[in-house]
Amino acid sequence: MRAADLLCEQIPPLLHTDNGEKALLWMDEFQVNHLPVLKNGNFVGLISESELLDQVSLEEILDDLFQHLPRPFAFADAHLYDVLQLFARFKLTALPVLDRQENYVGVISAQVLLQQLADASGLNEAGSVLVLEMNANDYTLGQIAQIVESNQAKILNLFVTYLPESTRIQVNLRINQQNLSAIIRTFERYDYLVLASYQDGQQPDELQDRYQELMHYLSM
């Protein structure tokens, strides 16, 4: 999936002749903390709510309020993961998208990105979550997949969390089965440490917290 496939048509760009009051009003209306600014059709930068609130007067136009604006953006052909990285690096709620000639194409909102990520990751499919812990050097995707598939199941999504100040990792598996008993027994026969398993609708706050921590930069 490319950046061009993630555009949010409901969010318009600001013009350099708009004032700060309009910028804040639009941010509230579209539920974002960032908006792109265009001048003569060209992308000049990204304005943030915090920068606006630091201004003494918001009646002035953006051109007068800001001499320079940060200019983070994604190219239209950028992959979903590259877009995700930009959201994380700059802590954005909206990301401008340009073509390779740097013409403004549109904007991606964090809400749309989060929904697309959920769709692409199989999080909307029925299933369960299994959490394993192991030494990083022992991680073998092929063996993990073989164990799951030997029990007539499939991995819908997988992500790895590196434990701080440790050589160990946690492997979080989204599996398309509700009952994981047989899969858990097989992992244990292969000497895997099974930390936890959660069925849909029964996932505790801890799992939700881990998921939010993974994508903390998308929180509004």
SULSULPE-V884796 format. One record per residue. N is the residue number from 1. RES is the residue in three letters. SS is DSSP state (helix for helix, strand for strand, loop for the rest). NEAR is the number of other C-alpha atoms within 10 Angstrom. Layout:
n res ss near
N RES SS NEAR
N RES SS NEAR
This chain:
n res ss near
1 MET loop 13
2 ARG strand 16
3 ALA helix 26
4 ALA helix 21
5 ASP helix 14
6 LEU helix 21
7 LEU loop 20
8 CYS loop 17
9 GLU loop 10
10 GLN loop 9
11 ILE loop 20
12 PRO loop 14
13 PRO loop 18
14 LEU strand 20
15 LEU strand 20
16 HIS loop 21
17 THR loop 14
18 ASP loop 16
19 ASN strand 19
20 GLY helix 24
21 GLU helix 17
22 LYS helix 15
23 ALA helix 26
24 LEU helix 21
25 LEU helix 11
26 TRP helix 19
27 MET helix 17
28 ASP helix 12
29 GLU helix 10
30 PHE helix 14
31 GLN loop 16
32 VAL loop 20
33 ASN loop 20
34 HIS strand 24
35 LEU strand 27
36 PRO strand 29
37 VAL strand 25
38 LEU strand 18
39 LYS strand 13
40 ASN loop 8
41 GLY loop 12
42 ASN strand 13
43 PHE strand 23
44 VAL strand 18
45 GLY strand 19
46 LEU strand 22
47 ILE strand 23
48 SER strand 21
49 GLU helix 16
50 SER helix 11
51 GLU helix 14
52 LEU helix 18
53 LEU helix 13
54 ASP loop 9
55 GLN loop 13
56 VAL loop 9
57 SER loop 13
58 LEU loop 17
59 GLU loop 13
60 GLU loop 15
61 ILE strand 18
62 LEU helix 23
63 ASP helix 17
64 ASP helix 11
65 LEU helix 18
66 PHE loop 13
67 GLN loop 7
68 HIS loop 11
69 LEU loop 16
70 PRO loop 12
71 ARG loop 14
72 PRO loop 16
73 PHE strand 22
74 ALA strand 24
75 PHE strand 21
76 ALA loop 23
77 ASP loop 16
78 ALA loop 17
79 HIS strand 15
80 LEU helix 18
81 TYR helix 13
82 ASP helix 15
83 VAL helix 22
84 LEU helix 21
85 GLN helix 12
86 LEU helix 16
87 PHE helix 25
88 ALA helix 16
89 ARG helix 11
90 PHE helix 12
91 LYS loop 16
92 LEU loop 24
93 THR loop 22
94 ALA strand 26
95 LEU strand 27
96 PRO strand 26
97 VAL strand 27
98 LEU strand 22
99 ASP loop 15
100 ARG loop 11
101 GLN loop 7
102 GLU loop 14
103 ASN loop 14
104 TYR strand 21
105 VAL strand 15
106 GLY strand 22
107 VAL strand 25
108 ILE strand 25
109 SER strand 26
110 ALA helix 23
111 GLN helix 17
112 VAL helix 14
113 LEU helix 22
114 LEU helix 15
115 GLN helix 14
116 GLN helix 15
117 LEU helix 16
118 ALA helix 14
119 ASP helix 12
120 ALA helix 14
121 SER loop 15
122 GLY loop 17
123 LEU loop 18
124 ASN loop 11
125 GLU loop 15
126 ALA loop 14
127 GLY loop 22
128 SER strand 23
129 VAL strand 24
130 LEU strand 19
131 VAL strand 20
132 LEU strand 19
133 GLU strand 21
134 MET strand 16
135 ASN strand 13
136 ALA helix 16
137 ASN helix 9
138 ASP helix 11
139 TYR loop 16
140 THR loop 9
141 LEU helix 10
142 GLY helix 8
143 GLN helix 12
144 ILE helix 17
145 ALA helix 14
146 GLN helix 14
147 ILE helix 17
148 VAL helix 21
149 GLU helix 14
150 SER loop 12
151 ASN loop 14
152 GLN loop 11
153 ALA loop 17
154 LYS loop 18
155 ILE strand 19
156 LEU strand 20
157 ASN strand 16
158 LEU strand 16
159 PHE strand 12
160 VAL strand 16
161 THR strand 13
162 TYR strand 14
163 LEU loop 13
164 PRO loop 8
165 GLU loop 6
166 SER loop 9
167 THR loop 11
168 ARG strand 17
169 ILE strand 19
170 GLN strand 20
171 VAL strand 21
172 ASN strand 21
173 LEU strand 22
174 ARG strand 24
175 ILE strand 26
176 ASN loop 20
177 GLN loop 20
178 GLN loop 13
179 ASN loop 14
180 LEU loop 21
181 SER helix 9
182 ALA helix 12
183 ILE helix 20
184 ILE helix 22
185 ARG helix 13
186 THR helix 16
187 PHE helix 17
188 GLU helix 12
189 ARG helix 10
190 TYR loop 12
191 ASP loop 10
192 TYR loop 16
193 LEU strand 15
194 VAL strand 17
195 LEU strand 12
196 ALA strand 13
197 SER strand 20
198 TYR strand 18
199 GLN strand 18
200 ASP loop 13
201 GLY loop 8
202 GLN loop 9
203 GLN loop 13
204 PRO loop 10
205 ASP helix 9
206 GLU helix 9
207 LEU helix 16
208 GLN helix 11
209 ASP helix 12
210 ARG helix 12
211 TYR helix 12
212 GLN helix 13
213 GLU helix 12
214 LEU helix 14
215 MET loop 14
216 HIS helix 14
217 TYR helix 19
218 LEU helix 20
219 SER loop 13
220 MET loop 12
